[in-house]
Structure formats: C-alpha cells, structure tokens
Amino acid sequence: MSHPAAELIARSNRLGSDARNTNYAGGNTSAAGTETDPVTGQDVELLWVKGSGGDLGTLRQEGLAVLRLDRMRALVDVYPGVEREDEMVEAFDYCLHGKGGAAPSIDTAMHGLVDAAHVDHLHPDSGIALATAADGAALTRECFGDRVVWVPWRRPGFQLGLDIAEIKQQNPQAIGCVLGGHGITAWGATSAECEENSLMIIRTAEQFIAARTAELEAQGTHPFGPIRDEYAALPEAERRAKAAALAPVIRGLASTDAPQLGHFTDSEVVLDFLAREKLAPLAELGTSCPDHFLRTKVKPLVVDLPADAPVEEVVARLTELHQAYREDYAAYYERHATPDSPALRGADPAIVLVPGVGMFSFGRTKQTARVAGEFYINAINVMRGAEAISTYTPIEESEKFRIEYWALEEAKLQRMPRPKPLATRVALVTGGASGIGKATAERLAAEGACVVVADLDLGKAQAVAEELGGADVAIGVQTDVTSEAQVQEAIAAAALAFGGVDLVVNNAGLSLSKSLLETTVKDWDLQHEVMARGSFLVAREAARVMIAQGLGGDIIYISSKNSVFAGPNNIAYSATKADQAHQVRLLAAELGEHGIRVNGINPDGVVRGSGIFAGGWGAQRAKVYGVDESELGQYYAGRTLLKKEVLPEHVAAAVFALTGPDLVQTTGLHVPVDSGVAAAFLR
C-alpha cells in the first residue's frame, strides 16, 4: 500500500493539472494516515495537507504541512468563537509533527475536523457558478439531490471547518458540499474515492450548466446578452497593434502606487465577454471567490468606448476612468476599514478591459500579472455559468473587504521575500543571443528583470530566453536593428509580453578590421547602419514607450574604448562607436526631463563568447597585432594596466551597476570596462 502523502500528491497533481477542476494555486487537499512516532514508538494519526501557497498541479512533499490529528481536533475544546477564529491559525503550529513541513493554511481546519480520511477543497468554475447563483441552494439540490449539500457563505477559517464537519455528520449520504460564493469540498474514505467524488461534483455541475446554456441558445439568447457590434473584436493584426500602443499607457496608470508588470490576453472567451451587453453591469459586480478577487481586485476597470475608437481617444478616456477608479476604490476602503485594518495597499486596477482589444492584467511579477488574467477568465466563466442557470450574485462587498484586508492576508504579504533590485523592470537587449548581450540578459534576469532577447538569430534568441526561465521571465524576438519596422515590432513584443519597456541595452554590433584604403563604402555603411542607425532606432522607439509609461527608464549603449582610442586599421568601426558615444550625451540631455537616464559602457576587446570575434573580427585583429588568434584575449589583457582579460560578464556587471538602485542620479556617463587602457582614459 502506498503512503498517504504519496497518494495525496498524485491526486493533487491530477486534479490541479486540469483547469476545469481548480484555478492556479487554488484549493487544497489532504490525507490522513498513521505513522510511528519516533519519540514514543507508538502509532500516531497524522494529517498531510497542502500548505499555504503553492499549486496543486505542481505540489511536492515539501509543500505539505504535517499535523497530529489528535492535537488538532483537541483545538475544538479551546476554540474561542468566530470573532477570534484567526487565533486558531497560530494554534496550528502547536499541532505540527516532526519538522512540520509547509506552513498550515487557513483551510487546515476544514481538512482536520471533517470526519473523512481524504478531503478535497477546489475552485472549479462550474462549482463557483452554482455557488454564486442567486438561488444556489435550490439549484444545488436540483443538480445533485441530497448527495451534495449547500453551505451558506462563510469566510474561510476554523468556523467553516466546524460547519462542514457538522454538515457531513448530519448528511451521511453526502459526498461533498457547495460553499456559497466560494467553491466546493468533497471527501472520501480512500484517495481514489475522494478524487472520484470531486470529479463527479465538478462534471455534474458542468453538465447542468451546459444543458441550461443550450436551452437559452435554442431560444436565441446568451447568458451575457447579445453582441454589441461596436464592441466586437477588431481583426487580429489591428487588435494587437492597438494593444501594443495602449499597453505602456495602461501599465503606467496601473503603476501609479507601485510599479507593475503587465500581461495581455485576447482569447476568444475574453473578446466575447467584452462585446456583450452585460459587460458593464457584470464587471461592476466584481468577482466572488476569494482566490479570484485577491488577485484581480474587487472589480476591473472597463473602457466604455467602441472598438474602433482612435488610440488617442482611448488614452484620454483611460486617464479619466483611472482617476474615477482610484476614487471609487478609496471610497470602498473607507466604507469598510476599521482602526485595525491594514493601510490601503494601492488603488490602481489589476484588470483593465478594452472592448474589441482584450484584457490587460497586472502584478508585481510577470507570473502574478499572468495569473491575475487567468483568474479573471475564471471569473468570466463563473459569471456566464451563473447567468445561464440563474442570476450572478457574488458575496457582499463588505465580505470581500474582510478578506482583502484580512490580518492573515497581510501577514502572508509581509512574509513575501524582498524583491530583487530590478524587479518589475522590463529590459530589451539587442544582440542578446551571444557574448556581451547574452551575459547582460543573464545578469539582468538574475537581478529580477524581465528580458526581451533581440537578435538576428531567432532560434538562438528563443533558446537564451528559455534558459533564463521561459515566458514568465524572458522572450526571444528576431530583430534586425537596421530595420525600422523590425525594431518597432520588437518594442511591440515587449509591450504585449510584459506591458512596456524600462531598460534598453544597445549592444548589437559587428566589425570589419580594415585600413582606410581597404575600407569600402559598403563596409562603412554596414557598420554605421547596425551600430549608429540601429542604436538610434532602438533608442527612439524605446523612448516613445518610456515616455508613454511615465515611469522613467534607462538606455545603455555598449560603445567601446575605440570611441576615444585611435587604433590602426579600424576606421569604420571606431567612427561608428564614436557616433554611439555621442548619442549617449545627446539623449541624456534630451530625455532627462522624462526621467530617462542614458549612459554608455566602453569595453576593451571582449574575445571570449563574442559573436563579432568569432565571425572573423578576431582573426583580423590578431593579424594586425601579429599574434595567433587563440592568444588575442591574452594580448589585449597584456596591454592593460590590470593585466586581466575583459569578459562578457564584466560588461554585464557594469550594465547592472548603471541601471540598478545605486546610481539613480547618473546620466550621460561612459564607464570604461577595459582593465585600464591608458590611451582610452576619458578626458
């Protein structure tokens, strides 16, 4: 027989891997069993339960809290009542067995007090649709008979655990319950039985809702009402272009109180909801399940303009709606706050809905921004289901506030790890698939930034992005920096992926080592197009976004010691590097009023890992200096004051120094990273 914890993890992973069963990080599961106490040598009954945080689909052993059931059930005798039920969460710590595992969640009582060896608490869209229907109790009986029992809304906690335990005791035929406004709970004597009961409740609710929806459609109606033609989705190319233009503006507004990262969603379910007659009234009601509104805020900001409204008109209306949203949220806080309530955490929306375009969601990380959007899709599904079978009726606003500003939620926020220095910042690195660019992308991601790896080689750019952590950390885009259109596409990709751009590294480059007489016009034009023109295009398009965001920003030029050092046989390369160096000064002077800092880095030759050197430049320079190409790095090091070779990570470190938290008053600076080349000293 397998261990109860192993069965629990396997069951949890199966349930959590299907979005129909529960939302990301939503719900919790448990298993009870017996083990030998290593202290007494006696058998002891234990409870393994998903701990606070984490996700069922990826749950592992370390994500389980382990408690002694005898001690936990003894808490019933000292329970001080619902007004003081929060005290019981700390009491769970005194019930832990051994090292205890993960921190017990608020729902632990539901699992420990219910008389069943296995318990699942889940947040399926179908179950929450029943739970938020105006006549949910009657509909639950109609759907399930007496096998599933209705439990009126109660905030998660010790008392809810007692309520469910009593309901199970009074209804021995029941396999689970629907929790008003919240979700479902199921139980079983074995792990298999518990899973079967959970799935039966979820699938039966789905079928019940589907049948009612089909009846409506047969009558020519829809749960969300008819489509409003002026709000219908724009064609894909037009829609995404408009989204890319709006994303930085919306991100800037959503970051009024604290910097945010963004995520864009234009899935069919979102676009359909945004086009429907009931969009405004349903959105105003907000979400209901605590997991939903803790991530989406109590309601979204909805743009009330037709899909084809010009971007400038949408931007102007967004500014008005954002101010109104902030005032409304502050009023919500004032209506319900008590002297003991945590301070208002921020009045900006987490979800912004733009008809015809899509949904913009926000969070302190890309993952939380993405998940916020996923939760609002869950909410759309819930509203559709509730409207198909009845009328969508979420929990009261006062109850939402009690959870959003719950002392236990505040404590959970305070336990969050301190953000990394570049958290919430979006970086775009050109030439990011190798050498200095790759090292810079790696360093910026390690310091908390989201990174757009732009490179001529799409495959290599995507490979680097995957190494950095995938879509929640980085994306790879194909970009020829000499192409105005491709540069604009790269910036648009950053806006759609992360909400905008905060930090640009102009690193793309190449070189041909030739004397003046050997240098052709083609040689000259190619190097100036890539480095001078390319840097200009990238800086210009990034500046547009940074100004639209209103969050400031950083533009870094990877120039070269050659911008000030006159070496032989290098006319085209050194001249274009001097062009880049002066762009730094010019843009620092122009963009400072927008809080955009522009700085440069002057490396010596970086041989190791360099695409430029590997592409023939190394052989050419080695020939000029009369050394073997394999010895070029040592040659460069030998002519410096420090006698050390410059590596890609040294340049990346300088990028971080200029864009991190310590040099925020610095702009127009060139930082040498050359181990000390006296001839390149800045004068």
FIMARDO-994343 format. One line per 4 residues: number of its first residue (from 1); their letters; for each residue x, y negated, z of C-alpha. Coordinates in steps of 0.5 Angstrom, whole numbers, plus 2048, in hexadecimal, padded with zeros to 3 digits. Example, Ala and Ser with C-alpha at 12.3 -4.5 7.8 and 13.67 -1.06 7.14 Angstrom:
BEGIN
1> AS> 819:809:810  81B:802:80E
END
This chain:
BEGIN
1> MSHP> 800:800:800  803:7F9:7FE  804:7F4:803  7FE:7EF:804
5> AAEL> 802:7E9:803  805:7EC:7FC  7FD:7EE:7FA  7FC:7E6:7FC
9> IARS> 801:7E3:7F8  7FF:7E8:7F2  7F8:7E6:7F3  7F9:7DF:7F4
13> NRLG> 7FD:7DE:7ED  7F8:7E2:7E9  7F3:7DD:7EC  7F7:7D7:7EB
17> SDAR> 7F9:7D8:7E4  7F2:7D7:7E1  7F0:7D0:7E1  7E9:7D3:7E2
21> NTNY> 7EA:7D5:7E9  7ED:7CF:7EC  7F1:7C9:7EB  7F8:7C8:7EB
25> AGGN> 7FA:7C8:7F3  7F3:7C9:7F5  7F0:7CE:7F9  7F4:7D3:7FE
29> TSAA> 7F4:7DB:7FF  7F5:7DF:805  7F6:7E6:807  7F6:7EA:80E
33> GTET> 7FA:7F0:810  7FE:7F3:815  806:7F3:817  80A:7F5:81C
37> DPVT> 80C:7EF:821  814:7F0:821  814:7ED:828  80F:7F2:82B
41> GQDV> 80F:7F7:827  807:7F7:827  803:7F6:821  800:7EF:820
45> ELLW> 7FB:7ED:81B  7FD:7E7:816  7FA:7E2:811  7FE:7E1:80B
49> VKGS> 7FB:7DA:808  7FD:7D5:802  801:7D0:806  800:7C8:805
53> GGDL> 801:7C6:7FE  804:7CB:7F8  800:7CE:7F3  7FC:7D5:7F3
57> GTLR> 7FF:7D6:7EC  806:7D6:7EE  805:7D8:7F5  80B:7DC:7F8
61> QEGL> 80D:7DF:7FF  810:7D8:802  809:7D5:800  805:7D9:805
65> AVLR> 804:7D7:80C  804:7DD:811  800:7DC:818  7FE:7E1:81D
69> LDRM> 7F6:7E2:81D  7F5:7E3:824  7F8:7DD:826  7F5:7D9:820
73> RALV> 7EE:7DC:822  7EF:7DA:829  7EF:7D3:827  7E7:7D3:827
77> DVYP> 7E7:7D3:82E  7EB:7CD:82F  7E8:7C9:829  7E6:7C2:82B
81> GVER> 7E1:7C1:826  7E0:7BE:81F  7E2:7B7:821  7E9:7BA:823
85> EDEM> 7EA:7BF:81E  7F0:7BC:81B  7F4:7BE:821  7F3:7C5:81F
89> VEAF> 7F8:7C5:819  7FE:7C4:81E  7FB:7C9:822  7FC:7CE:81C
93> DYCL> 804:7CD:81E  803:7D1:824  800:7D7:820  806:7D8:81C
97> HGKG> 809:7DE:81B  811:7DF:81B  813:7D9:817  80C:7D8:814
101> GAAP> 80D:7D6:80D  80A:7D0:80A  806:7CB:80E  7FF:7CD:80F
105> SIDT> 7FA:7C9:80B  7F3:7C6:80E  7EF:7CC:80B  7F3:7D1:80F
109> AMHG> 7ED:7D2:814  7E9:7D4:80E  7ED:7DA:80D  7EF:7DC:814
113> LVDA> 7E8:7DB:817  7E4:7DF:812  7E3:7E6:813  7E6:7E9:80D
117> AHVD> 7ED:7EB:80B  7ED:7E7:805  7EB:7E0:803  7EB:7DC:7FD
121> HLHP> 7E9:7D5:7FD  7E9:7D2:7F6  7E7:7CC:7F2  7E4:7CE:7EB
125> DSGI> 7E1:7C9:7E7  7DB:7CE:7E7  7DA:7CE:7EE  7DB:7C7:7F0
129> ALAT> 7D6:7C5:7EA  7D1:7C9:7EF  7D4:7C6:7F5  7D3:7BF:7F2
133> AADG> 7CC:7C0:7EF  7C6:7BC:7F3  7C2:7C3:7F4  7C9:7C7:7F5
137> AALT> 7C6:7CB:7FB  7C0:7CD:7F7  7C4:7CF:7F1  7C9:7D3:7F4
141> RECF> 7C3:7D7:7F7  7C0:7D7:7F0  7C7:7D9:7ED  7C9:7DE:7F2
145> GDRV> 7C4:7E0:7F6  7C6:7E2:7FD  7CD:7E4:7FB  7D0:7DD:7FB
149> VWVP> 7CE:7D8:801  7CD:7D1:801  7D2:7CD:806  7D0:7C5:806
153> WRRP> 7D6:7C1:805  7DB:7C0:80B  7E2:7BD:80B  7E7:7C3:80B
157> GFQL> 7E9:7C5:812  7E8:7C9:818  7E1:7C8:818  7E0:7CA:811
161> GLDI> 7E3:7D0:812  7DF:7D2:818  7D9:7D0:814  7DB:7D5:80E
165> AEIK> 7DC:7DA:814  7D5:7DA:816  7D2:7DA:810  7D6:7E0:80E
169> QQNP> 7D4:7E3:814  7CC:7E2:813  7CC:7E4:80C  7D0:7EB:80C
173> QAIG> 7CD:7EC:805  7D1:7E6:802  7D8:7E6:7FE  7D9:7DE:7FF
177> CVLG> 7D6:7D7:7FF  7D6:7D1:7FB  7D9:7CB:7FF  7D4:7C5:7FE
181> GHGI> 7D8:7C0:7FA  7DF:7C4:7FA  7E0:7CB:7F7  7DF:7D2:7F9
185> TAWG> 7E1:7D7:7FE  7E1:7DF:7FD  7E3:7E4:802  7E4:7EC:801
189> ATSA> 7E7:7F2:805  7EC:7F3:800  7F0:7EE:7FC  7ED:7F1:7F6
193> ECEE> 7E6:7F1:7F9  7E7:7E9:7FA  7EA:7E8:7F3  7E4:7EB:7F0
197> NSLM> 7DF:7E7:7F5  7E3:7E1:7F3  7E2:7E2:7EC  7DB:7E4:7EC
201> IIRT> 7D9:7DE:7EF  7DD:7DA:7EA  7DB:7DD:7E4  7D4:7DE:7E6
205> AEQF> 7D4:7D6:7E7  7D7:7D5:7E0  7D1:7DA:7DD  7CC:7D6:7E1
209> IAAR> 7CE:7CF:7DF  7CF:7D2:7D7  7C8:7D4:7D7  7C5:7CD:7D9
213> TAEL> 7CA:7CA:7D5  7C8:7CE:7CF  7C0:7CC:7D1  7C2:7C5:7D0
217> EAQG> 7C6:7C5:7CA  7C0:7C9:7C7  7BB:7C3:7C9  7C0:7BF:7C5
221> THPF> 7C3:7BC:7CC  7CA:7BC:7CF  7CC:7BB:7D7  7CF:7B5:7D5
225> GPIR> 7CA:7B2:7D1  7CB:7B0:7C9  7D1:7AE:7C6  7D2:7A6:7C5
229> DEYA> 7D5:7A5:7BE  7D9:79F:7C0  7DD:7A3:7C6  7DE:7A9:7C1
233> ALPE> 7E5:7AC:7C1  7EA:7A8:7BC  7EE:7AC:7B7  7F4:7B0:7BA
237> AERR> 7F9:7AB:7B7  7F5:7A5:7B8  7F4:7A7:7BF  7FB:7A9:7C1
241> AKAA> 7FE:7A3:7BE  7F9:79F:7C2  7FA:7A3:7C9  802:7A1:7C8
245> ALAP> 800:79A:7C7  7FC:79A:7CD  800:79F:7D2  805:79A:7D4
249> VIRG> 800:794:7D6  7FC:799:7DA  802:79C:7DD  804:795:7DF
253> LAST> 7FD:794:7E2  7FD:79A:7E6  804:799:7E9  801:792:7EC
257> DAPQ> 802:795:7F3  807:79A:7F2  80B:79D:7EB  807:7A3:7E8
261> LGHF> 809:7A8:7E2  803:7A9:7DD  800:7AF:7D9  7FC:7AE:7D3
265> TDSE> 7F6:7B3:7D2  7F2:7B3:7CB  7EF:7BA:7CC  7E8:7BC:7C9
269> VVLD> 7E5:7BC:7D0  7E7:7B5:7D2  7E6:7B2:7CB  7DF:7B5:7CB
273> FLAR> 7DD:7B2:7D2  7E0:7AB:7D0  7DB:7AB:7CB  7D5:7AD:7CE
277> EKLA> 7CF:7A9:7D1  7D0:7AB:7D8  7D7:7A9:7D8  7D7:7A3:7DD
281> PLAE> 7D2:7A5:7E2  7D5:7AC:7E3  7DC:7A9:7E3  7DA:7A4:7E8
285> LGTS> 7D7:7A9:7ED  7DE:7AC:7ED  7E1:7B3:7EF  7DF:7B7:7F4
289> CPDH> 7E3:7BD:7F6  7E9:7BA:7FB  7EE:7BD:7F6  7EC:7B9:7F1
293> FLRT> 7EB:7B2:7F4  7F1:7B3:7F8  7F5:7B3:7F1  7F0:7AF:7ED
297> KVKP> 7EE:7A9:7F2  7E6:7A9:7F3  7E5:7A7:7EC  7E8:7A5:7E6
301> LVVD> 7E9:79E:7E2  7E5:79E:7DC  7E6:79A:7D6  7DF:797:7D3
305> LPAD> 7E1:796:7CC  7DF:799:7C6  7E5:79E:7C3  7E7:799:7BD
309> APVE> 7E8:793:7C2  7EF:790:7C0  7F4:791:7C5  7F5:78A:7C7
313> EVVA> 7ED:78A:7C9  7EE:791:7CD  7F4:78E:7D0  7F1:787:7D2
317> RLTE> 7EB:78C:7D5  7EF:790:7D8  7F2:78B:7DC  7EB:788:7DF
321> LHQA> 7E9:78F:7E0  7EF:791:7E4  7EE:78B:7E9  7E7:78D:7EA
325> YRED> 7E9:794:7EB  7EE:792:7F0  7E9:78D:7F4  7E4:793:7F4
329> YAAY> 7E9:798:7F7  7EB:793:7FC  7E4:792:7FE  7E3:79A:7FE
333> YERH> 7E9:79A:803  7E6:794:807  7DF:797:808  7E1:79E:80B
337> ATPD> 7E8:79C:80E  7E9:79D:816  7EE:79A:81A  7F1:7A1:81A
341> SPAL> 7F1:7A1:812  7F8:7A1:80F  7F9:79B:80B  7F6:79A:804
345> RGAD> 7FB:79E:7FF  7FA:79B:7F9  7F4:798:7F5  7F6:79A:7EE
349> PAIV> 7F3:79F:7EA  7F5:7A6:7E9  7F1:7A8:7E3  7EF:7A3:7DD
353> LVPG> 7EA:7A5:7D8  7EB:7A1:7D1  7E5:7A4:7CC  7E7:7A6:7C6
357> VGMF> 7EE:7A7:7C8  7EF:7AB:7CE  7F1:7AB:7D5  7F7:7A8:7D9
361> SFGR> 7F9:7AB:7E0  7FE:7A9:7E4  802:7AC:7EA  809:7AB:7EE
365> TKQT> 80C:7B0:7E9  80A:7B3:7E2  807:7B9:7E5  803:7B5:7EA
369> ARVA> 800:7B1:7E4  7FF:7B7:7E0  7FC:7BB:7E6  7F7:7B5:7E7
373> GEFY> 7F5:7B5:7E0  7F4:7BD:7E0  7EF:7BB:7E7  7EB:7B6:7E3
377> INAI> 7EA:7BB:7DE  7E8:7C0:7E3  7E3:7BA:7E6  7E0:7B9:7DF
381> NVMR> 7DF:7C1:7DE  7DB:7C1:7E5  7D7:7BB:7E3  7D5:7BE:7DD
385> GAEA> 7D3:7C4:7E0  7CF:7C1:7E6  7CC:7BC:7E1  7CA:7C3:7DD
389> ISTY> 7C6:7C6:7E3  7C4:7C0:7E7  7C7:7B9:7E9  7CE:7B8:7EA
393> TPIE> 7CE:7B6:7F2  7D5:7B5:7F5  7D7:7B4:7FC  7D6:7AE:7FF
397> ESEK> 7DB:7A8:7FE  7DC:7A8:806  7DE:7AF:806  7E3:7AE:800
401> FRIE> 7E6:7A9:804  7E6:7AD:80A  7EA:7B2:806  7EE:7AD:802
405> YWAL> 7F1:7A9:808  7F1:7AF:80D  7F6:7AF:812  7F8:7B6:810
409> EEAK> 7F9:7B4:809  7FD:7AE:80B  802:7B3:80F  802:7B7:808
413> LQRM> 804:7B1:804  809:7AF:80A  80D:7B6:809  80E:7B5:802
417> PRPK> 815:7B5:800  818:7AE:7FF  818:7AC:7F7  81F:7AD:7F3
421> PLAT> 822:7A6:7F1  81F:7A6:7EA  818:7A9:7EC  812:7A6:7E8
425> RVAL> 817:7A3:7E2  817:7A6:7DB  81D:7A6:7D7  81F:7A6:7D0
429> VTGG> 826:7A9:7CE  828:7A8:7C7  82D:7AE:7C4  82A:7B1:7CA
433> ASGI> 82C:7B9:7C8  833:7B9:7C9  839:7B5:7CC  838:7AF:7D0
437> GKAT> 831:7AF:7CE  830:7B6:7D1  834:7B4:7D7  830:7AE:7D8
441> AERL> 829:7B1:7D7  82B:7B7:7DC  82D:7B1:7E1  827:7AD:7E1
445> AAEG> 822:7B3:7E1  826:7B6:7E7  825:7AF:7EB  81E:7AF:7EA
449> ACVV> 81C:7AC:7E3  818:7AF:7DD  81C:7AF:7D7  81B:7AF:7CF
453> VADL> 821:7B2:7CC  821:7AF:7C5  826:7B2:7C0  826:7B3:7B8
457> DLGK> 826:7BB:7BA  81F:7BC:7BD  821:7C3:7BF  827:7C1:7C3
461> AQAV> 823:7BB:7C6  81D:7C0:7C8  822:7C5:7CB  825:7C0:7CF
465> AEEL> 81E:7BE:7D1  81C:7C5:7D3  823:7C5:7D7  821:7BF:7DB
469> GGAD> 81A:7C2:7DD  816:7C2:7D8  810:7BE:7D6  80F:7BB:7DD
473> VAIG> 816:7B8:7DD  818:7B7:7D6  816:7B8:7CF  81A:7B8:7C8
477> VQTD> 819:7B4:7C2  81C:7B3:7BC  81F:7AC:7BA  823:7A9:7B5
481> VTSE> 824:7A3:7B8  826:79F:7B2  81E:7A0:7B0  81A:79B:7B3
485> AQVQ> 814:7A0:7B2  817:7A6:7B6  819:7A1:7BC  812:79F:7BC
489> EAIA> 810:7A6:7BC  815:7A8:7C2  812:7A2:7C6  80B:7A4:7C5
493> AAAL> 80D:7AB:7C7  810:7A9:7CE  809:7A5:7CF  805:7AB:7CD
497> AFGG> 809:7AF:7D1  80B:7AB:7D8  807:7A4:7D7  80D:7A0:7D4
501> VDLV> 814:79F:7D5  818:79B:7DA  81F:79D:7D8  823:79E:7D2
505> VNNA> 82A:7A0:7D0  82C:79E:7C9  831:7A4:7C8  830:7A7:7C1
509> GLSL> 836:7A6:7BD  83B:7A8:7B8  842:7A6:7B6  847:7A7:7B0
513> SKSL> 84E:7A5:7B1  851:7A2:7AB  855:79C:7AA  853:795:7A7
517> LETT> 855:797:7A0  852:79E:7A0  84B:79C:7A3  846:79C:79E
521> VKDW> 83F:798:79E  83B:79E:7A0  840:79F:7A6  83F:798:7A8
525> DLQH> 837:798:7A7  836:79F:7AA  83A:79E:7B1  836:797:7B1
529> EVMA> 82F:79A:7B0  830:79F:7B5  833:79B:7BB  832:794:7B9
533> RGSF> 82B:794:7B6  829:79B:7BA  82A:797:7C0  827:791:7BE
537> LVAR> 820:795:7BC  820:799:7C2  821:793:7C7  81C:78F:7C3
541> EAAR> 817:795:7C4  818:797:7CB  818:78F:7CD  811:78F:7CA
545> VMIA> 80E:795:7CE  812:792:7D5  80F:78B:7D4  808:78E:7D3
549> QGLG> 809:792:7D9  80B:78C:7DD  810:791:7E1  817:78E:7DF
553> GDII> 81C:793:7DC  823:795:7DB  826:795:7D4  82D:798:7D4
557> YISS> 832:798:7CE  837:79D:7CD  83C:799:7CA  844:79A:7CA
561> KNSV> 84A:798:7CC  84B:797:7C5  846:791:7C5  84C:78D:7C8
565> FAGP> 852:791:7C7  855:791:7C0  858:797:7BE  85A:79A:7B7
569> NNIA> 856:79D:7B1  84F:79B:7B5  84D:795:7B1  845:797:7B0
573> YSAT> 844:79B:7B7  848:796:7BB  844:790:7B8  83D:793:7B9
577> KADQ> 83F:795:7C0  841:78D:7C1  83A:78C:7BE  836:790:7C3
581> AHQV> 83A:78D:7C9  838:786:7C7  831:789:7C6  831:78A:7CE
585> RLLA> 833:783:7CF  82D:780:7CA  828:785:7CD  82A:784:7D4
589> AELG> 829:77C:7D3  822:77D:7D0  81F:783:7D4  821:781:7DB
593> EHGI> 81A:77D:7DB  816:783:7DB  81B:787:7E0  81E:78B:7DB
597> RVNG> 826:78C:7DC  82A:78D:7D6  831:790:7D8  837:794:7D4
601> INPD> 83C:799:7D5  843:799:7D2  846:7A0:7D2  84C:7A3:7CF
605> GVVR> 84C:7A8:7CA  848:7AE:7CD  84A:7B4:7CA  847:7BA:7CE
609> GSGI> 840:7BC:7CB  840:7B6:7C6  83C:7B7:7C0  840:7B1:7BD
613> FAGG> 847:7B4:7BE  844:7BB:7BC  842:7B8:7B6  848:7B6:7B3
617> WGAQ> 84A:7B0:7B7  84E:7B4:7BC  853:7B6:7B6  853:7B0:7B3
621> RAKV> 855:7AC:7B9  85A:7B2:7BB  85D:7B1:7B4  85E:7A9:7B6
625> YGVD> 862:7AA:7BC  866:7B0:7BA  863:7B5:7BF  860:7BC:7BE
629> ESEL> 858:7BB:7BE  858:7C0:7C4  85C:7BB:7C8  858:7B5:7C7
633> GQYY> 855:7B5:7CD  85C:7B5:7D1  85F:7B0:7CC  859:7AB:7CE
637> AGRT> 85A:7AC:7D5  861:7AB:7D5  861:7A4:7D2  85C:7A2:7D8
641> LLKK> 85E:79F:7DF  85B:7A5:7E3  85E:7AB:7DE  857:7AE:7DE
645> EVLP> 852:7B0:7D8  84B:7AD:7D8  846:7B2:7D8  83E:7B1:7D6
649> EHVA> 83C:7B2:7DD  841:7AC:7DF  83D:7A7:7DA  836:7AA:7DC
653> AAVF> 838:7A8:7E3  839:7A1:7E1  832:7A1:7DE  82F:7A3:7E4
657> ALTG> 833:79E:7E8  831:799:7E4  829:79B:7E4  829:79E:7EB
661> PDLV> 827:79A:7F1  82D:796:7F3  82F:792:7ED  828:78F:7EC
665> QTTG> 82B:788:7EB  830:789:7E6  82E:788:7DF  833:786:7D9
669> LHVP> 839:78A:7DC  83D:78F:7D8  840:795:7DC  847:798:7DA
673> VDSG> 847:79F:7DB  84E:7A0:7D8  852:7A3:7DD  856:79C:7DC
677> VAAA> 858:79A:7D6  85B:793:7D7  85A:791:7D0  853:791:7D1
681> FLR> 852:78D:7D7  84C:788:7D7  84F:781:7D7
END
